[in-house]
Each structure stands twice: as C-alpha cells, then as structure tokens.
C-alpha cells in the first residue's frame, strides 16, 4: 500500500531510482575500469542527505519532495544511459535486433528460405529443430552473416506446441504454413546490462514480428520461385499456362508491394526516428520509452490486428495453393504433354481451378484494400501503399460498386513518387 500523499507516478520514479542504483552498483563487478557510468559514494551520500532532510520536517511537502526525487532520477538516469548506451553498445544491439528479428539481413534469410524450402513445404517432423538450426548456420556461411559478431547471440528454435493431430496428418499448404509459423522462434542471448532494454517481454514482441515478417518473406520467395517453370513453357502450352502466369503476376505484385512497405516505409523509417531520439538525449528512461514506442508503432503498421492478419493469412494460403498447383498438377500436366498425351478434361479442370482461385484471390485482396482504406487515420506511407496497389483503380472501382467509400488517397502531381515507387503490374 502506498501512503496517500505518494501517487503512482511518483512511486514509479522512486522504484526506477532504486532499481537503477542497484544496477549501477553491480556494474563495478562487470567493469573495473572506472568508467563514467559508475555511481560514486559521494553521489549516494548526497541522495541520502536530500531524502533525510524531509524526515526532519514537521510537515511533509509533496512538491519539494518530488523535486528532490526528480533531481535524483535525472542523475541516476544519466549514469544508466552511459552504462547501457555508451559502454554496452546499445546502438549495435538495436541494429542487430533489426537485422535478425526484423529481417534487415535479407541475404541471410533468403539463403535460409532457399535451403529450408524442401522441409518447410512439408509438415514438421520430430527432427525439425535440428534441421533448421543446421540450415540457419549454413545460410549464415553463404550470406556472410557468420562474420557478424552479433550473429552467435541469435538462435532459431522450433517449439512444437501444436501437435499434428490425426485429422491434420493430411499434407496441405494451409496447415503446413500454420504449423511452421506458430512454432518457429528466434531467440537472443542478451548480455548484461542490455537486459534493461531487451527484457523477456520485449524479446517476445520482437519474435512476434519475426514470425510475421519471416512468413511473408517465405510466401514471397515461393511465388517468385513459381515464375520460372511457367515462363519456360508459356509458348508451348495453352490457356492454363496463361491463366497461371497472370494470377502469379497479380499475387507477386501484391506481396512485393507489401514487403516493400513493411521494410522501407515502416521498419526503416521507425528505426531512423528511434536513433534520432536516443542520440538527442542522455536520459535512459527517454531511450527506454522511445524503444517501446518504436516497437508499438511497427506492430501497429504491420497489420497484426486480428481482422488484418486473418485476411493476410488467407491470401498467403491462396498464394501457396497456386505454388502447389504449379509444383504438382501443372508439372504433371506438362509432363504428359511431353509424351504427346493431351487430356482435354485435365486441361479444362486445371484451367477452371486456376480461374476459381483467381476469383477468390481478387475478392480477398479487395477486402484487404477495403480494411486498410477504412482506417480513420492513414499514415503517409500507408496511403502510398494503397496508391501503389490501386495504380489501375481496380480496387477503387470494386469498392464503389459495392457502395464502400474509403478516404481519398490519390496523390496528384507527385510524378517522382509514381515513377520510382510503383511496382508495375505485369
């Protein structure tokens, strides 16, 4: 119970001071160099005297007491800033978390996805964790990430918390994606005293972002991989190939623009804001709040609320279904043609299946566009994403036909944006 004259805000400051002094005193056990972050006995004595002076007062003055607490908090926070930001290389750790949790080391994850494509296209086996750890190290060698001093602190895990039940034993692109997404985990061994910035709850938030970003990168890699077998035969095959090519192009267009938005318009922009905020202060609490705000804003702009994520994962399922059709049914159909065996029914069934999938994809992507357009406040970068997706007014026309009115996101006169930022639809 708090005394009635001490409110929650003041109590939190006092708690911060106590925890910080304990950490600063522990720092002498980790570093004997006498660096500027060590709190001195003289400072501790001054803190004690300032607090004791209020004990001698006949009447407790809350305002003057809070001023003393604020002065102590300011001194302690600067020492903590030196310890965490300067002596412990906070900027390097933040960059490493962005590289590995937020997939800024795209070369590493592209190699990892290529190496694990065969095992991640199947339901996870009992040795899944051993396999992904092996391939993660192999990808680090191929991409050069192995030479990064931070790399050894990051580890991939596979926690099979969701058992594959009897009814889920049947192979499908949908439950395969779900199982790998839910159970693949990235962890980091955080050195003291960086745990003050990267506590377990913060690392969990990073891991949640990692799961989503890795999933969308996997789907992007798969849809690009489906391009080659189609273009190699487009002259020799008929309408089913054309339908597959067109649908694959629309899917790649959507996923490429989403990836560009997430990495260039969200993560990089928010990271630059975070760096500027930390560099402009010498207060550890300000740095801590800035980091929390950074994670919160990235999560808010990464479509992680329930409605958005459900629509996105349905789109991912459809994209993987197309890749499955290309890998199995289309390859089988193309193999029969090489033997000069043409099955009209099989050709028609394949074509109709692709047309049905295209209709579902158009409906679901239109729903995503409506949800994003319907937000009360559109950030400039989200507005740019909507412009890129709706470059030919396909979604706008659909929305008007359905009586849905979204905000005006047209960016007239911005020719430089149009020329450089739009990923052209094939």
C-alpha positions in Angstrom: 0.0 0.0 0.0 1.2 3.5 -0.9 1.0 6.4 1.5 -1.9 8.7 0.5 0.5 11.5 -0.4 2.6 9.4 -2.8 0.8 8.9 -6.1 1.6 6.1 -8.6 3.6 8.3 -10.9 5.9 9.4 -8.1 6.1 5.8 -6.8 7.3 4.6 -10.2 10.1 7.2 -10.2 11.2 6.1 -6.7 11.1 2.4 -7.9 13.2 3.3 -11.0 15.8 5.1 -8.8 16.1 2.0 -6.6 16.4 -0.4 -9.4 18.9 1.8 -11.3 21.2 2.3 -8.3 21.3 -1.5 -7.8 22.3 -2.0 -11.5 24.9 0.8 -11.3 26.4 -0.7 -8.2 26.5 -4.1 -9.9 28.3 -2.5 -12.8 31.5 -2.3 -10.8 31.6 -6.1 -10.7 31.4 -6.3 -14.5 33.8 -3.4 -15.3 36.8 -2.4 -13.2 37.9 0.4 -15.5 36.2 3.1 -13.5 34.2 4.4 -16.5 31.9 7.4 -16.3 28.8 5.2 -15.7 29.8 4.2 -12.1 27.8 6.0 -9.4 30.0 7.4 -6.7 29.7 7.1 -2.9 29.6 10.9 -2.8 26.5 11.0 -5.0 24.8 8.3 -2.9 25.5 10.3 0.2 24.0 13.4 -1.4 20.9 11.4 -2.3 20.6 10.1 1.3 21.0 13.6 2.8 18.4 15.1 0.5 15.9 12.4 1.4 16.7 12.6 5.2 16.1 16.4 5.2 12.4 15.7 4.6 12.3 13.3 7.5 13.1 16.2 9.8 10.3 18.4 8.5 7.3 18.7 10.8 5.1 18.8 7.8 5.6 16.7 4.7 5.8 18.8 1.5 4.9 16.7 -1.5 6.1 19.2 -4.1 9.5 19.8 -2.7 9.9 16.0 -2.1 9.0 15.3 -5.7 11.6 17.9 -6.9 14.3 16.0 -4.9 13.2 12.7 -6.4 13.3 14.3 -9.9 16.9 15.5 -9.4 18.0 12.1 -8.1 16.2 10.4 -11.0 17.9 12.7 -13.5 21.4 12.0 -12.2 20.8 8.2 -12.0 19.3 8.1 -15.5 22.3 9.8 -17.0 24.6 7.3 -15.3 22.4 4.5 -16.6 22.5 6.0 -20.1 26.3 5.9 -20.1 26.3 2.3 -18.9 23.8 1.0 -21.4 24.1 3.2 -24.4 27.8 4.0 -24.4 29.6 1.3 -22.6 27.4 -1.6 -23.7 26.9 -0.5 -27.3 23.2 -0.2 -27.4 23.2 1.1 -30.9 24.9 -2.0 -32.1 22.4 -4.2 -30.3 19.5 -2.3 -31.7 20.9 -2.7 -35.2 21.4 -6.4 -34.6 17.8 -6.9 -33.5 16.7 -5.1 -36.6 18.9 -7.3 -38.8 17.8 -10.6 -37.3 14.4 -10.2 -35.8 13.1 -7.7 -38.4 14.8 -9.4 -41.3 17.0 -6.5 -42.4 19.7 -9.0 -43.3 17.7 -10.1 -46.3 20.6 -12.1 -47.8 20.7 -14.4 -44.7 17.0 -15.1 -44.7 16.9 -15.6 -48.5 19.6 -18.2 -48.2 17.8 -19.8 -45.2 14.4 -19.9 -47.0 16.1 -21.5 -50.1 17.8 -24.1 -48.0 14.7 -25.0 -46.0 12.3 -24.9 -48.9 12.0 -28.7 -49.1 11.4 -29.3 -45.3 9.1 -26.3 -44.8 6.9 -27.4 -47.7 6.1 -30.5 -45.6 4.5 -30.9 -42.1 7.2 -30.5 -39.4 8.9 -33.7 -38.3 10.4 -34.6 -34.9 13.9 -33.5 -36.0 12.6 -30.1 -37.3 14.6 -28.1 -34.8 17.8 -29.9 -35.6 17.3 -29.3 -39.3 16.5 -25.6 -39.1 19.5 -24.9 -36.8 21.7 -26.6 -39.3 20.3 -24.7 -42.2 20.4 -21.4 -40.3 24.2 -21.8 -39.8 24.6 -22.9 -43.4 22.7 -19.7 -44.5 25.0 -17.6 -42.3 28.1 -19.1 -44.0 26.6 -18.5 -47.5 25.5 -14.9 -46.8 28.5 -13.8 -44.8 26.4 -13.3 -41.6 28.7 -15.7 -39.8 31.4 -13.0 -39.6 29.0 -10.7 -37.8 30.0 -10.6 -34.0 26.3 -10.4 -33.1 25.2 -13.5 -35.1 26.3 -16.0 -32.5 23.8 -14.5 -30.0 20.8 -15.3 -32.2 19.3 -18.8 -32.4 16.4 -20.3 -34.2 14.2 -22.8 -32.4 11.2 -25.0 -33.3 8.8 -25.4 -30.4 6.2 -27.9 -31.5 3.5 -26.6 -29.1 0.7 -27.7 -31.5 0.8 -31.4 -32.2 -0.2 -32.7 -35.6 -3.5 -34.5 -34.8 -4.8 -37.4 -36.7 -7.2 -35.2 -38.8 -4.3 -32.9 -39.6 -2.0 -35.5 -40.8 -3.0 -34.9 -44.4 -0.5 -32.7 -46.2 -1.7 -29.3 -47.2 -0.2 -25.9 -47.9 -2.5 -24.3 -45.3 -1.8 -26.3 -42.1 1.9 -26.6 -43.1 2.2 -22.8 -43.2 0.3 -22.5 -39.9 2.5 -25.1 -38.1 5.8 -23.6 -39.2 4.6 -20.0 -38.4 3.4 -20.9 -34.9 6.3 -22.9 -33.8 9.4 -21.3 -35.5 11.0 -19.0 -32.9 14.0 -16.7 -32.9 15.8 -16.0 -29.6 18.7 -13.9 -28.5 21.2 -14.1 -25.6 21.2 -10.6 -24.3 24.3 -9.5 -22.3 24.1 -7.6 -19.0 23.1 -4.8 -18.7 21.3 -4.7 -22.0 18.5 -6.8 -20.5 17.2 -3.5 -19.1 16.3 -2.5 -22.7 15.7 -6.0 -24.0 13.7 -7.8 -21.3 11.9 -11.1 -22.0 8.6 -9.3 -22.8 10.4 -7.1 -25.3 12.1 -10.1 -27.0 8.7 -11.7 -27.2 7.4 -8.7 -29.1 10.3 -8.9 -31.5 9.7 -12.6 -32.0 6.1 -11.9 -32.9 7.2 -9.5 -35.6 9.8 -12.0 -36.7 7.2 -14.7 -37.2 5.0 -12.4 -39.4 7.9 -11.0 -41.4 9.5 -14.4 -42.0 6.2 -15.8 -43.1 5.6 -13.1 -45.7 9.1 -13.4 -47.0 8.7 -17.2 -47.3 5.5 -16.6 -49.3 7.2 -14.0 -51.5 10.1 -16.4 -52.2 7.6 -19.2 -53.2 5.6 -17.1 -55.6 8.8 -15.9 -57.3 10.0 -19.4 -57.5 6.8 -20.4 -59.4 7.7 -18.0 -62.2 10.4 -19.9 -64.0 8.6 -23.2 -64.7 5.7 -21.2 -66.2 7.7 -18.9 -68.5 9.8 -21.8 -69.8 6.7 -23.4 -71.3 4.3 -20.5 -72.0 4.9 -20.7 -75.7 4.2 -24.4 -75.9 1.2 -24.6 -73.6 -2.2 -23.1 -73.7 -4.8 -21.2 -71.7 -4.0 -22.9 -68.3 -0.4 -21.6 -68.5 -1.6 -18.1 -69.4 -4.1 -18.2 -66.5 -1.4 -19.3 -64.1 1.1 -16.7 -65.3 -1.5 -13.9 -64.9 -2.6 -15.0 -61.5 1.0 -15.5 -60.3 1.8 -11.9 -61.5 -1.1 -10.4 -59.5 0.0 -12.3 -56.4 3.6 -11.3 -56.8 2.5 -7.7 -57.3 0.6 -7.7 -54.0 3.3 -9.5 -52.0 6.2 -7.4 -53.4 4.4 -4.1 -52.5 3.5 -5.4 -49.0 7.2 -6.4 -48.4 8.5 -3.0 -49.7 6.0 -1.1 -47.5 6.9 -3.2 -44.3 10.7 -2.8 -44.7 11.2 0.5 -46.4 8.2 2.5 -45.2 7.7 1.1 -41.7 10.8 -0.5 -40.2 13.5 1.7 -41.7 11.5 4.9 -41.1 10.7 4.0 -37.4 14.3 2.9 -36.9 15.7 6.3 -38.0 13.2 8.0 -35.7 14.4 5.8 -32.8 18.1 6.6 -33.5 17.5 10.3 -33.5 15.5 10.2 -30.3 18.2 8.2 -28.4 21.0 10.4 -29.8 19.2 13.6 -28.7 19.1 12.7 -25.1 21.2 11.4 -22.2 18.3 10.1 -20.3 17.9 6.3 -20.1 14.2 6.5 -19.4 13.7 8.5 -22.5 15.6 5.9 -24.5 13.6 3.1 -22.9 10.3 4.8 -23.8 11.5 5.6 -27.3 12.3 1.9 -27.8 8.9 0.8 -26.5 7.2 3.4 -28.8 9.3 2.1 -31.7 8.1 -1.5 -31.3 4.5 -0.4 -30.7 4.4 1.7 -33.9 6.0 -1.1 -36.0 3.5 -3.6 -34.7 0.6 -1.2 -35.4 1.7 -0.7 -39.0 2.5 -4.4 -39.7 -1.2 -5.4 -40.0 -1.1 -7.5 -36.8 -4.6 -6.8 -35.6 -7.0 -9.8 -35.8 -9.0 -8.6 -38.8 -6.0 -7.7 -40.9 -3.9 -10.7 -40.1 -6.8 -13.1 -40.9 -7.2 -11.6 -44.3 -3.5 -11.7 -45.0 -3.1 -15.3 -44.0 -6.0 -16.3 -46.2 -4.1 -14.5 -49.1 -0.9 -16.3 -48.1 -2.8 -19.7 -48.3 -4.1 -18.8 -51.8 -0.6 -17.9 -53.0 0.8 -21.1 -51.6 -2.0 -23.0 -53.2 -1.0 -21.6 -56.6 2.6 -22.6 -56.0 1.3 -26.1 -55.1 -0.6 -26.3 -58.3 2.5 -25.3 -60.3 4.7 -27.8 -58.5 2.2 -30.7 -58.7 -0.7 -30.6 -61.1 0.8 -28.3 -63.7 4.1 -30.2 -63.7 2.2 -33.5 -64.1 0.1 -32.0 -67.0 3.2 -30.6 -68.7 5.0 -34.0 -68.3 2.1 -35.7 -70.1 2.3 -33.2 -73.0 6.0 -34.1 -73.4 4.8 -37.6 -74.1 2.3 -36.2 -76.6 -0.6 -37.2 -74.4 -3.2 -34.5 -74.2 -6.0 -34.8 -71.8 -8.8 -32.3 -72.6 -10.6 -32.9 -69.3 -7.5 -32.5 -67.3 -6.6 -29.3 -69.1 -10.1 -27.9 -68.5 -10.1 -28.9 -64.9 -6.8 -27.2 -64.3 -7.9 -24.0 -66.1 -11.2 -23.9 -64.1 -9.3 -24.5 -60.8 -7.0 -21.5 -61.6 -9.9 -19.3 -62.6 -11.7 -20.1 -59.3 -8.5 -19.4 -57.3 -8.1 -16.1 -59.2 -11.7 -15.0 -58.3 -11.1 -15.9 -54.6 -7.8 -14.0 -54.6 -9.3 -10.9 -56.2 -12.1 -10.9 -53.6 -9.8 -11.4 -50.7 -7.3 -8.8 -51.8 -10.2 -6.3 -52.4 -11.3 -7.0 -48.8 -7.7 -6.2 -47.6 -7.7 -3.0 -49.5 -11.1 -2.0 -48.0 -9.9 -2.7 -44.5 -6.8 -0.7 -44.9 -8.6 2.2 -46.7 -11.3 2.2 -44.0 -8.9 3.2 -41.2 -9.8 6.5 -39.6 -6.2 7.8 -39.9 -3.9 6.9 -42.8 -0.2 7.4 -42.4 1.5 8.9 -45.4 3.3 5.6 -46.0 0.1 3.5 -45.8 -1.5 5.9 -48.2 1.4 5.4 -50.6 1.0 1.6 -50.3 -2.7 1.9 -51.2 -1.8 4.1 -54.2 0.7 1.5 -55.4 -1.8 -1.3 -55.0 -4.6 0.6 -56.7 -2.5 2.0 -59.6 -5.1 0.9 -62.2 -8.1 1.7 -59.9 -9.1 -1.9 -59.8 -9.8 -1.9 -56.1 -11.4 1.6 -56.1 -13.9 0.6 -58.8 -14.8 -2.6 -56.8 -15.3 -0.5 -53.7 -17.6 2.0 -55.4 -19.6 -0.9 -57.0 -20.1 -2.3 -53.5 -21.1 1.1 -52.1 -18.0 1.3 -49.9 -16.4 4.8 -49.6 -12.9 5.0 -48.4 -10.7 8.0 -47.9 -9.3 9.9 -50.9 -5.7 8.5 -51.3 -5.0 10.0 -54.7 -1.6 11.7 -54.8 -1.8 14.0 -57.7 1.2 15.8 -59.1 3.7 13.5 -57.3 5.3 12.2 -60.5 8.5 11.3 -58.8 6.7 9.0 -56.4 4.7 7.4 -59.2 7.8 6.8 -61.3 10.0 5.4 -58.6 7.8 3.7 -56.1 5.1 1.8 -58.1 6.0 -1.8 -58.7 4.5 -2.2 -62.1 1.8 -4.9 -62.6 2.8 -7.4 -65.3 
